[in-house]
């Protein structure tokens, strides 16, 4: 628990102190956000707000994780794990892809950065490398399986299927968080709740790991590789989101950009795979799922019928176009994110009680 607090505390401090420095540097360099022409009228005033603030989240996350392990050396704790480094690596590579996208937007002074092919290729490369290394270093005892809170033994995947599954998962989550990042502080606030839930989940998995239990107490234990290390990552990333949110809350002084949103989406994907909670993550991150679904529904219905289901997608803009103040939409969506995280934790604990009771 001490290392988790250190990881979160350092990440929070780094993010909250680094972000204003990035605001000054990016403002001086003219790295301002371009706004969609068809977006809500109130967003026009945001044009020129510094972007690429996700750099502070990524740096804070690495700083918190690294400092926790430096302290862990003195406490003779275990060092960084393969699972932890793979999750951090996935988030960082996706953050680099997002940074390139953001940089091209500000350089070309338009709301389009990397083209769809280049962005997809970047996500594909990150996902494939992650999946292959997970099979090599984490899932060493057999084929991977689809998971809810534990592996579903009836839904196993060979290596090729698992790589494709990770590709879909990484692409879906990174794009879902990217869609949600359209209002001041919305994505950062919601992500801090999801990652907070993952701190609790991973710490519980650590306390009830099969490797730490004797034969009698092994009922309901978890076969997860180094869950405490994953808890350090979740704590660092969640705290970094809160530190960034200090400056990103309405009215935002900086945006995370694709640098942050793609990296954070990669974190959910990576944590869901390494903690074996791919299906539970859909509940924990229900807000992001709903935002992505609104875009898919809007496109599908418009192409088939020529009509729009929402005034504008992602659907947080639907409420803005209907007259809701931006802050009202943000706070109510934060509430939805909090409820989803609480429901996810309840399902997680309920599964444990069922496993122990059986």
N, C-alpha and C positions, 0 to 999 in steps of 0.2 A: 504493500500500500504506500510506503514511503517513496518508493521509486516512481509510482504513478503520480503522486502529488508533485514531485520534483519535475517530472516530465511536463505536466500540465502547467506548473508555475513558470518554468523557464520559457516555454512556448508562448504563454500569455504575455510575459514581459517583453520578449523579443518582438512579437507581432505588434504590440501596442506602441513600442518605441520606434520600430523600423518603418511602420506605415507613414507617419508624418514626414519622415525623411524621403520616402518614395514620392509622396505628394509634391514636395519641393522639387526634387530632381526631375520627375516626369512633367511637371508643369513648365519647368525651365526648358525642357527639350521639346515641348509641344506635343507630348503624347496624350492627346485628348480623345475622348470617346466620340465616335460619330453616331448619330441617332437615326433610326428608321424613319423614312419620310412618312410612311403610312401609320406610324405609331400615334399614341395619344398626344394631343396638343400640348399638354402640360410637360411632356418630356423634352420639348424643343429647348427649354432653358438648360437642360443638362449637357448640351453639346459642349465639348471641350473639357469636361471633367476628366481628370487623369484616370487612366485605366492601367491594366496589368498589375493591379494591387495584389493579385494572387501570389506574387513573388514573396510578399511578407508572410503569407500562410505557409508556403512551402519551406521557407527559411526557418520560420518559427517551429514548424513540425520537426525538421531535422535537428534544430538546436535543442529542443526539449528532449527528443529521443537520445541524442548524443550525450547530453549532460547527465541524463538518468543513468546511462551505462557507465559513464566516468565515475559517478558516485557508487554504482554497483560494483566496480572493481575494488573499491575500498571495503565494501561490505561482503566481498567474495561471492557476489551473485553471478548468475549465468550471463554470458555476454550476448551480443546480438544474435538472433536466430535467422535461419534461412527464410522462414515464413515472414518475419518482420521486415527483413531487407527486401524481399520480393514485393511486398505490399508498398513499401516506400519507393522502391524503384519504379513500379508501375505508375504510381501517382506522379512521380517526378518526370518520367518520360512524357506522360500525357500533358503535364504542365508545360514542358518544352514545346510540344506541338501547339498548345494554346498560346504560348508566348509568341511563336512565329506568326500565328493567325492574328493576334492583337497588333503585333508590330507592323504587319502589312496593312492593316486597317488604318493605323495612324499615319503611316508613311504615304499611303495612297489617298488619305483623307476621304474615305468612304466606309460604309458599314459592311464591307465584304473583304475578308482577308484571304486565307488559303481557299482554293476552290474545293468543291466537295470531294473530288478524287484525292487530292493531296492530304486533306484532313482525314479521310477514311483510311488511307494508306498508313498514316502515322498511328492511328488508333489500332489498326490491324497489326502492325509490327509490334507495338507495345503489348497487345493482348497475346500474340503468339509466343513471344519470348517469355512472358509471364507464365503462360500455360505449360510450356515445355519445361521450364525450370521448376515449376510446382510438381510436375510429374517426376522430375529427376531428384529433387531434394526433400519434398514434403510428403507426397503420396508414394511412399516406397514399399508399402506392404501389399499392393494390388491395384486393381482398377479403381478409378474414382467413381463416385456415385452422386446422384442428385441428392441434395440435403434439405431438410426442413430445420430441425435443430440438431439432428443426427443424420447420418447417411441413411437413405432409403434403399435397402438392400435389393429391392426388386427393380430399381432403376439405375443400373450400373452403366458406365461409359468406358469404351476403350480409349486409347490415346488420341486417335484422330477425332472422335466425337467430342472428347473433353476439350481439345484445342478449339474446335468450332464453337462449343458451348461457351468457353471463356471469351471468344471473340464477340459473340452476341451479347454476353453479359457486360463486357467492358464498353462496347459501343452504346448499349442501351443506357447504362447508368451515367456515363460521361455526357451523353446528349441530354438525358433527363435533367441533370443538374444545370447544364448549360441553358436549357429552355427556362428553368426556374429563375435564373439570374437575370431578371428583367426589371426588378423594383429594388429600391434602396434597402439593402440589408436582408432581403428576403431569403436568398440562398444561404448566406453566412449564418443567419439565425437558425434556420431550419437544420442545416448541417450540424451545428453545435449540439442540437438535441439528439439527432441520430447517432452522432459519435459518442455523446454522453451515454446513450443506451448501450452502445458497443463496449464502453468501458466497464459497465456493470456486467454485461454478458461474458466478456473475456475474463474478467476477474473471477466470476462465478465458475467458469470452466476451469480456471487455474486451481481454485480451492477444491474443486471436485474432479480433478483430472484422474484418470485411471492409473497413471504412472505414480500418483501420490497416495493411492488408496491401497489398503491391504485387501485380501480376497473377500473378507466379510463386508467391508464398506464399499466395495466396487459397484454395487447396484446403483444405476443411474449416473455413473461416471462418464466423462467425456474423452473421446479419443481425438484430441486436437493438439497439433504440434505447437509447443511453446505459447500457450494463451496469455501468459503474463507479459511477454514481449509485445504481443498484439495489443494488450491493454495500454502499454506505454505509448504506442502509436496512436491509438484512438484518443487517449487523453491529450497528447501533444497537439494533434490535429484539431480536436474540438476546442481546446484552449486558444490555439492560434486563430481559429474562426472568431472566437469571442473578442480577442485583441484587435483583430481587423475590423470587427463589427463596430467597435468604438468610433471608428472614423467613417465606416461605410453606412451607418444608420442614417435615416432620412433627417435632413438633407445630406446626401452622401458627398463627401469630399474626395472620394476615390472609388473606383469600381474594381472588382476582382478580375473582370474580363475572362476570356477563355482560359487564360493562364491558371486562374483559380478554379473555375467551374469544371474544366476537364480533369484537373488533378483530383478534386474532391469526388467527382463521379468515379474515378479510378479507385479511390480509397474505399468507397462502398463496395465496388465489385471485388476488390482484393480481399477486404475483410470478410465478405460473405463467403468467398471460396475457402479461405484459410481457417475460418471458424466453423465451416460447414453449416451455414445458415442462409443459403441462397434464396430459399422460398420465404423464410422469415424476414429477410431484408426487404421484400416487397411490401410487407406490412409496416416495418420501421420507417421506410422511405416512401410511404404512400403518397405524400404530397408531390414528390418528384415524379412518381409513377403517373399520378393524375395529370400533371402538367404535360408530360410527354404524350399521354393518351389523348389529351385535348388537341394536340397538334396533328396526331395521326388521324383522329376522327374528322377534324376540320378539312384536311387534305382529301381524305377518302370520300367524304360526302360531297365536297365541292366538285371533285373530278367526275363523280357519277351523276350528280343531280344539278350542279351549278348553284347550289344553295349553301349558305354558311350556317353551321350549328351555333357558333359563337360569333359575337361581334368582331372579335379578333382573337387569335391564338398566339401563344399559350394563354390559357383561360384566365390568368390573373389580369390580363388586359381587357377581357370581356367585362369585368366588373368596373374597371376604370372607365371604359367607354360608356358604361351605364350610369356614370355619375358618382361612383364611390370615390372618396379621397384616397390618394395613394397610401397614406399611413393606415387608413382603415383596412384596406386590402392586406397590407403587410401584417398587421397585428392579428387579423383573423386567420390568415394563412399560417402564421406562427402557431396559433392555437391548434389548428388542424395538425400541424407537424408534431406538436407536443402530445396531442391525443394519440396519434398514430404510434409514436415512440412508446408511450405508456401501454398501449394495447399490445404492441410487439413484445415488451418486457413481460407482460402478464401471460401471453401465450408461451413464452420461453420458460417461465417458472412453472406454469401449469403442466408443460410437457415433462419437466423434471419431477414434479410430484407424481405424475402418472407413472413415470419410469420407476421411481422408488417404490410406489405402491404396488406395482406389478411384481 
